[in-house]
Amino acid sequence: MFRWLRNSFLTGIVIATPLGVTLYLIVAFVGFVDNVVKPLIPARYNPENYLPGDFTLPGLGVLIAVVILTLLGAFAANVFGRTLINLGDRIVAGVPLVRNVYGALKQIMETVFSGKSNSFKEVVLIEYPMKGLYVVAFVSANGDNNLKEKISDDVVGLFVPTTPNPTSGFLLYTPKKNTIPIDMSVEEAAKLIISFGMVTPDKLPRDVRATLPPEMFTRT
C-alpha cells in the first residue's frame, strides 16, 4: 500500500511539474508584455478603461504587440519602408557604441530568422576540457577566412552549453576533424543538457559506442 501511494505521488509530480512550469512561464511572459505595452496605450483607446470595476483583459498587451510587429514587418516590406529603415541604419551607424550594439543585435536576428544559416543544426561531441572527457556541443558556424588561415581550412565554431541552462556556455573553434558527429537533434541535445543527462533521446543509435572513439571505453 505504501509503495502504491509513493509511486502514485511520484507519478503525479512527473505529470504536474512540466505542466505547471510551462503554464507559469506562459503567464509570466504574458504578464511581462502586458505590463510593458498597456501603459503605452492612450487612455481613450484602452478597452480596459471601459470595463466595470477592476476587470482586466489578460493578453491584451501581447495581442497589441503582435499587431504592431506585423504592421511593422509589412511596412518594411515596401520600398518606402525599406528606404526609411536604411536611412535609420545609416544614422545609427554614425553613433559610437550604439552602432556596435545595434549592429550585433541586428545581425543575430537576421541570422536566426533568415533560415539561411546552418547554425545549431548539428550536434557533436568534442574532447573538452581535457583528454578523456567529452562534452556535447552545437556546430554554430564555419570559420571565416581569417580563422581558416590561423587554424585550419575546416575550422568550425562550436557552442558548448552549460547544464542545466543551455543558453549560457562557451564559444570554441577547432578543426572539424576534432569533432565526433552523433545521431541527435538539437532539441534532443537540449533536453539532455537541461535534465542533467537524465533524459536520454529516443533516437540515439542502439549501439552508442559505434559513434564514439574506442578509447572512451578502454579501461586503464
N, C-alpha and C positions, 0 to 999 in steps of 0.2 A: 504493500500500500504506500509506504513512504517513498519507495523508488518510483512508483507511478506518479505521485504528486511532484516529486523532484523533476522527473522528465517532462511532465506537463508544464511546470513552471519555466523550465529552461527553454522549451519549445515556444512558449508564449513570448519570452524575451527575444528569441531569434526572429519571430514574426513581427513583433511590435517595434523593435528598435529601428530597423531600416525605414519602416513606415513613419514612425514618429519623427525621426531625424529629417526625413525628406519633407514632411509637412512643415516642420519647424523652419527649415531653410526657405521653403516657398513663402511662408507667412512673413519671415524676417525680410526677404527680398522685396515682397510687395509693400510691406510697411516702410522700408527704407525709401523706395521710389516714391511712394505717396507723400512721405514727409518732405522730400526734395521738390516734387513737382507741384503739389497742391498750393503751397504758399505763393507760387508764381502765377496762379490763375487769378485774373481780376475778379473781385467780389461779385460783380453783376453777372459774370459768366460761370460762376461756380455753382453747380446744381445743388451742392450740399447746403447752401445758404437758403434754399427754398424748401428744405425738408423740415418737418416738425421736430422739435426737441434737439437732442444731440445726435440724431441719426446721421451716420456717415456711409459713404459708398466705398467699401474696400476695393482696391484695384483701380480706382479712378485715375490715379497718377500714372499707373502702368499703361492704361488704355491711352491716355493723352500722350505719353512718351512714345508709344508705338506709332500713333498717328503722326506726330511731329517728325519722327525719324523717317517714316515712309514718305512724307511730303518732301523732306529734305533730300532724300535719295532721288525722288522724281525730279526735283528742281535741278539737282546736279547732273541729271542725265541729258538735259538740253544744252544747246550752245550757249545761251545766255548764262545759265547756271555755272557751266564749266569755266566761262570767262571770269566770272566773279570769284570762283574758287581759286583759279590760277593767280588772279590779282592778290587775293588774300595770302596765298602761299609766298608770293614774292615779298609782300610786306613783312610777313613773319620771318622770312629768311634774312631780313636785314636787322633783326633784333638779336643781339648777342644773348647767349644762354637759352633764351626762349626757343630759338630756331633749333638748337640741339635736341631739346626735349620733344618739341613738336615733330621734328623730322624723324626721330627714332620711333615715336608712337605711331606716326602715320605709316611708316614702312612696315612696322609689325602688323598693324591692322590690315594693310593691303596684302601682305603675305598670307595672313591667316584666312582671309575671306576671298582671296582671288581664286583659290583652288588650283593654282599653277605650281604650288610648292610641293616638294617631296618631304617636307618637314614632318617628323613624327609619324612616319608611315612604316617604319621598320624597327623591330626590337632586336637587340643583340646582347651578347654577354661580352664583357671585357675583363681582363685580369687587372683588378684595381682594389685596393691601393698597394698591394704587394703580390708577389708571385704566390700562386696557390689559392688566392681569394678572387672570387668572381662576382660581379655586380650586374644588374640589369640596366641597360642604357638604351636611350632612344636616338636613332640617327636623325639629327636635326637638319643638316645640310652638307653639301660637298664644300670642301675648302676652296677659297678663291685662289687666284694665280699667285699672290704673294705667299700664301701658306704652302702652296704646292712647291714653290721654289725653295722654301726653307725646310720643309719636312719631307714630303713625298708627293708624287703625282696623283696618288689615290687617297689623299688625306680626306677624312670626313670629320664633321663636327658631331660630337656626342653630348647629349644631355643626360647626366647621371642624377636621377631624382633621389630625394631622401624619404625615409619612412617615418611616420605614416602620411606625411604631407608631400605629395609628388610635385607640388607647384614650386618647391624650392629644391636646389641641388647645385650641381657643378657643370660647367661647360668645358669639355675636353676636346682636343684634336689629336688624332692618331691615324696612321695609315690603315686603310680598310682591312688589310691582311691581319691586323691585330684583333679584329672583331670576330665574334662567333655568332652567325645568324641562328635564330631559334624560331620554331614554329609557334609564334604567339603574337596576337594582335596588340595594338597599343592599349585598347580597352582592357584586355585581359591582364596585361602587364601592370596597368594602373591599379586594378583590383588586387593583384598580388602584393603590390607595394603598400597600398592603404591598409591591407589586412595583416601586415607584419609577416607575410608569407603563408598565412593560414588558409587563404582561399586560392587554390590552385586552378588554373584554367582547364576547362573540359576538353580543349582541343590540343593539349600537349601530346606529342607523339608517345606511343606506348613505351617504347624504349628510349627514355630520355637520354641515356648515355650515348646514343648514336649521334646526338647533336653536340656533345661536349668532348673536349680533348681527353684522351685516355689517362693522362697524368693526374686528372682530378680524382680518379678512383684508385690510384696506386698508393698503397699503404707503405709508410716508412718504418 
